[in-house]
Amino acid sequence: MSPKPPGGVFGQLRRLVEVFRGGTLLAAPEEEVDVAVVLGTEVLPSGRPSRTLEARVRHAARLYEKGRVGLLVPTGGLGKHPPAEAEVMGRVLREEGVPDDAVVLEDRALNTWDSARLVAGMAEKLGVDSVLAVTDPLHSVRAVAAFERAGLRAWAEPVYGSPMWRGRWSRCGQFVREAGALIWYRIRYGVGSRSRP
């Protein structure tokens, strides 16, 4: 993929098509980004992580283990089943051996835009201006755009091991959902406009 594809919602839709077809997302310069934001998704009954949530969190734990990042920020509030997505991710990260002082939970976000704006507020207090967005490859396009709109430099850290990516029909369904969500985010939140708020 080109280093800096055209901005705006049409550029993001084109990027989404490229990713769907197997194109890669621009990687972050390793020395510049020390914080990974892990975007939440479904928590199952009795507080178990869905397979997609677990894939994202384990990917983030490997980033920490390899020394790629020094801080993990799981983000996600209370969905259909308690507890909050961030709380479940924090538990899995502990199970994976990530120390508590390397994890900062954001447990109020109810969608990707909430995650971006709430983490941007936290980042300011932490002195952070850039993040890796750990999520499914197709969701990465919208997630990065949302974080950038919220005022952070953001880079995709796609989880190719996610069931949403590996399953053909899941991938097709997520492509359609993300295309619609990119348009909605442009209308609702200004994500995909060429300037920051």
N, C-alpha and C positions, 0 to 999 in steps of 0.2 A: 504494500500500500504506500502511496506517496507520503513524504514526510509531513506535510501539512495540507490535507485535503481542504477544498473550499468549505467555508463555514455555512451557517444557516441550516435550516431544516432540510433543504434539498441535498446539501452536502452530507448531512447525517443519514438521510435515507439512502443515498448512494453508498456510503460507508457500510450501512446495514446490509445492503445487497452484496457487497464485496465480502463481508464477513460470512454471510450465509453461504456464499459460493466457495468458502474455504480460504479466503484472504486473511492475512494476519493484521493485527492491530499494532500501531506504533508502540514500540517498547520504551519504557522510561529510561533515561540515563541513570545507571546504577548509583552513581555518587550523589545524585540530587534528591532522591526520595527515600525518606526513612520511616514513613508512616503508611500503613496499609489499612484502608477502610474495608471491612467485610460487610457487604450488604445482606440484610436478612431476607428470609423467605419463610415459608410455612413451618410452623411447629405443630406436631401431631398430638393427639390426645395423650395425656399423662406426661406432657413436657418433653417428648422425644423429638429430636431433630428429624426433619424430612431428609430423604437421601440427597436432595439438592442442597439443603442447608449444610448438611454434614460435609459434602464435597467442597463447598466454599470454605468452610472453617478449617478443614484439614489442609487445604491448599495454603491458606494463610499461615497455619502453624509451620508448614514446611518453609515458607518464606522467612519466618522468624528463625527457625532452626539453622538455616543456611546463612544467616547473618545478613540477609538482603534488606530487612527492615528491623527497626528496634522497638517499634510501637505498633500495636494492633488496636483498631477501633471497630469493634463489632457494633453495627447499628440496626435497630429494629425494635419497635414497640410491641405491645400486646395485640395479637391477632385473634383468630377464632378460639385457639386453645392457649391457656397460660402455661408457663410464664412468658415474659417478653422474649422476643427473638434474640436480643442481645444477651440476655441472661443465659439462655440455652447455649449460645455460642461461647460465652465465657466459660461455662462448665466444660464444654468439649475442648476448648483451648487448654484448660488446666489438665484435663485427662491426657492431652498431647504433650504435656510437660512445659507449656509456656508459663513463665512466672506471672503472678498477679500484677507486679509492678510494670509489666510490659503490655498490659491490657487496660484500656479505658473504655467503659461501656457507654453507649448512647442508646437509651432504652425508651425513647418517646416517639420515634419516627414511625409513621404509618404508611409511608410510600417513599419512592426514590427521591422525590423533591424534598420531603421532610428530612431525609438522611443527609442530603447535600447541604441544606441550610443550617441544620442543627450541628453537623460536624464542622461546617465552616465557622460557626460561632465558637466551638470548642478549640478549633485550630488556632484561632487568633490568640486565645489565652495561653496556648501551648507554644506560641511562636512558630507555628508551622504554616507554610504557604503552598505546599504541594503534597499530593497523596496518590497512592495506588488504589484503584477501585477494584476490589476482588469480587467478581461475580461471573455469571455465565457469559460466554462470548457475545451473544446477541444483545444481552442486556447492557453490556459494557458500553456500547455506543451511546445510549441514553444516559447511563450513569455518569460517564465522563462529561457529557454535555451539561448535565445538571450541576455537577460539582464546579465546572468552570463558570456557569452562570451565577453560582453562589459565591464566586470570588476566589476559588482555589485553582491552582494549576493541577490538573488531574491526568493520570495515565491509566490505561486499561491494564488490568492483570487478569486476563480471562482464564476461567476454570474449564479447560477442555474435558476434564473428567466428570463434569456434571451430567446427570441423567438428562437434563434439558438439552444438552448438546449431543450426547451420544445416540439418543433415540431419534430415528428419522422423523417420525410423526410428531414427537415432542418438539423437535427443532423447527419443523414447518409451522406448528401452532405458535411457537414463541416468535417466529419471524413475523407472522401476521399481527400478533399482539404488539410487538415492539414497533412495527411500522405505524400502527394506529396511535400508540402511546407517544411516539416522537411528535406526531402532528398535534395531539392533545397537549403535550407539554409546551409546545411552541405557543399555542393559543392561550393556555391557562397560566403558565409561569414565565413565558418569554424565553424558555430554553430553546436554543437554536437560533436566536437572534444574533446579529453580528457584534453586539456590544454588551458589556456587563451592566448590571443594574446601577 
